[in-house]
Amino acid sequence: MILLASAGLSASAQRVAVQTNVLDWAALGTVNAELNVAVARHFSVMAGGRYNPWSFTGHNPECTIMNQHTTAYAGVRYWPWYVHSGWWFAAKGQWQEYANTGIWRAALKEGKGGLGGGLSLGYTYMLAKHFNLEFGAGMWVVHYKKHHFYDSPAKLSVRKEGPATFVYPDFLSVSFAYVF
């Protein structure tokens, strides 16, 4: 990825974009941001993260809703037309400190020490000189050092535990970007 990203260090237009994913914010308040830096006409490098510490419980503890996680990633994007506009394809490495998910009486899944890689694609639409609207989707393969699968968030009786590897949809994005 480093060789591809440094293939031509002469990007001449807007070089840096900062963005946030609206759909992550809607996913129970997941705080998120990404920095994308052009390194060539067709390549940019990216780094970002997502954080959600919240869980919501009603009167019944069986009705806990959570999408807790701490995620950091870095990677490279290929832009067939020009960086920060049009179609893009991305590859990244990703780390998750922890991930807890459980929604409405569903089984609780908890993973710790997740490390993996992902592929994604999307389209960036230029709204104005400095503002972009971006759509994207991606998958990742993750290996958790510790993984627990509980019957429910309230009971916490372990159904399955140990190291585990999964293929997950990583993200679905509708992002707003400011391009410097």
matplotlib code that plots the C-alpha trace (Angstrom):
import matplotlib.pyplot as plt

x = [0.0, 2.9, 4.4, 1.1, 0.5, 3.9, 3.9, 3.7, 3.9, 2.8, -0.9, -1.5, -5.0, -6.8, -4.7, -6.5, -10.1, -11.7, -14.9, -17.5, -20.1, -23.7, -24.9, -22.3, -23.7, -27.2, -26.0, -26.6, -24.2, -21.0, -18.4, -16.3, -13.8, -11.5, -8.5, -7.7, -4.5, -3.8, -0.3, -0.8, -3.4, -5.0, -4.0, -4.7, -3.9, -6.5, -6.7, -9.7, -11.6, -15.0, -15.9, -19.2, -19.3, -23.0, -25.7, -29.3, -31.6, -35.3, -37.3, -36.6, -32.9, -33.6, -34.2, -30.6, -29.5, -25.8, -23.3, -20.2, -16.8, -13.4, -12.0, -9.0, -7.9, -5.4, -5.3, -5.0, -7.6, -7.4, -9.4, -9.7, -10.5, -8.9, -8.4, -11.4, -13.9, -15.7, -15.4, -12.8, -11.6, -9.9, -7.9, -7.2, -5.9, -8.2, -8.0, -10.8, -10.1, -13.5, -16.9, -20.1, -23.4, -26.8, -30.2, -33.6, -33.4, -30.8, -27.7, -24.8, -21.6, -18.3, -15.0, -11.6, -8.3, -9.7, -7.3, -8.0, -8.2, -10.9, -11.9, -14.4, -15.7, -17.7, -18.4, -17.6, -19.8, -18.4, -21.0, -18.9, -15.2, -14.6, -17.5, -18.1, -20.8, -19.5, -21.3, -19.5, -19.7, -17.1, -16.4, -13.6, -12.1, -11.3, -9.7, -10.5, -8.1, -11.0, -14.6, -17.7, -21.2, -23.8, -27.5, -28.7, -27.3, -29.1, -28.3, -24.6, -24.5, -21.8, -23.0, -19.6, -16.1, -12.5, -10.6, -12.7, -12.5, -15.4, -16.2, -18.3, -19.8, -17.5, -19.4, -22.1, -21.4, -23.0, -20.3, -19.8, -16.2, -14.4, -11.6, -8.7]
y = [0.0, 2.4, 1.8, 2.5, 5.6, 7.1, 6.3, 9.9, 12.6, 15.4, 16.0, 19.5, 20.4, 20.2, 17.8, 17.2, 16.2, 15.8, 14.0, 12.5, 9.7, 10.8, 7.1, 6.4, 9.3, 7.8, 4.4, 5.2, 8.2, 6.8, 9.6, 9.3, 11.2, 10.5, 12.3, 11.8, 13.2, 13.2, 11.8, 11.5, 12.3, 8.9, 8.0, 9.2, 7.8, 7.8, 7.4, 7.5, 6.2, 5.5, 5.5, 4.6, 4.0, 4.2, 1.6, 2.3, 0.2, 0.6, -0.6, -4.1, -5.1, -7.6, -4.6, -3.2, -1.5, -1.0, -0.6, 0.0, -0.1, 1.7, 1.4, 2.9, 2.3, 3.4, 2.7, 3.9, 4.9, 4.7, 7.3, 6.4, 9.9, 12.3, 12.3, 13.6, 13.3, 10.5, 6.7, 5.3, 1.9, 1.5, -1.1, -0.6, -2.2, -1.9, -2.4, -2.7, -2.5, -3.9, -4.4, -5.0, -5.3, -6.3, -5.1, -5.8, -9.2, -10.3, -12.2, -10.0, -10.4, -9.1, -9.0, -7.8, -7.3, -7.3, -6.9, -7.2, -5.7, -4.4, -3.4, -0.8, 1.3, 4.4, 7.6, 11.2, 14.0, 17.5, 19.9, 23.0, 24.0, 22.8, 20.5, 16.9, 14.4, 10.8, 7.4, 4.2, 0.6, -1.9, -5.3, -6.4, -9.7, -9.5, -11.9, -11.3, -12.6, -12.9, -13.3, -14.1, -14.8, -14.5, -15.6, -12.0, -8.8, -9.3, -13.0, -13.0, -16.7, -17.6, -19.6, -19.6, -18.1, -18.1, -16.6, -16.1, -14.8, -13.2, -11.4, -8.4, -5.5, -2.8, 0.4, 2.0, 5.7, 8.9, 11.4, 15.1, 16.2, 19.5, 19.7, 22.0]
z = [0.0, 0.8, -2.7, -4.4, -2.3, -2.9, -6.7, -7.6, -4.9, -7.1, -6.4, -7.5, -6.4, -3.1, -1.0, 2.3, 3.2, 6.7, 6.8, 9.1, 8.4, 9.1, 9.3, 12.0, 14.1, 13.5, 14.7, 18.4, 18.4, 17.1, 17.0, 13.9, 11.7, 8.8, 7.3, 3.6, 2.1, -1.6, -2.5, -6.3, -8.9, -8.4, -4.8, -1.3, 2.1, 4.9, 8.6, 10.9, 13.8, 15.4, 19.0, 20.8, 24.5, 25.0, 25.8, 26.3, 28.7, 29.2, 32.2, 31.2, 31.2, 28.4, 26.1, 26.1, 22.9, 22.3, 19.5, 21.6, 19.9, 19.6, 16.1, 14.3, 10.7, 8.0, 4.3, 0.8, -1.8, -5.6, -7.5, -11.3, -12.3, -9.8, -6.1, -4.0, -6.8, -8.5, -7.9, -5.4, -4.2, -0.8, 1.1, 4.8, 8.0, 11.0, 14.7, 17.3, 21.0, 21.8, 20.3, 22.1, 20.2, 21.3, 20.2, 21.7, 23.4, 20.9, 22.0, 23.1, 21.1, 22.6, 20.9, 22.2, 20.4, 16.9, 14.0, 10.3, 6.9, 4.7, 1.1, 0.2, -2.7, -3.1, -5.0, -4.0, -5.4, -5.4, -4.0, -4.0, -4.2, -0.6, 0.2, -0.9, -0.3, -0.2, -0.4, 0.4, 1.5, 2.7, 4.3, 6.6, 7.9, 11.6, 14.0, 17.7, 20.3, 22.7, 21.7, 23.8, 22.6, 25.4, 25.5, 26.2, 27.6, 30.9, 31.6, 30.4, 30.3, 27.8, 24.8, 23.1, 23.8, 22.5, 19.6, 16.5, 12.9, 11.1, 7.8, 8.6, 6.7, 7.9, 7.1, 5.1, 4.7, 3.7, 4.6, 4.4, 3.7, 3.8, 1.3, 2.0]

ax = plt.figure().add_subplot(projection="3d")
ax.plot(x, y, z, "-o")
ax.set_aspect("equal")
plt.show()
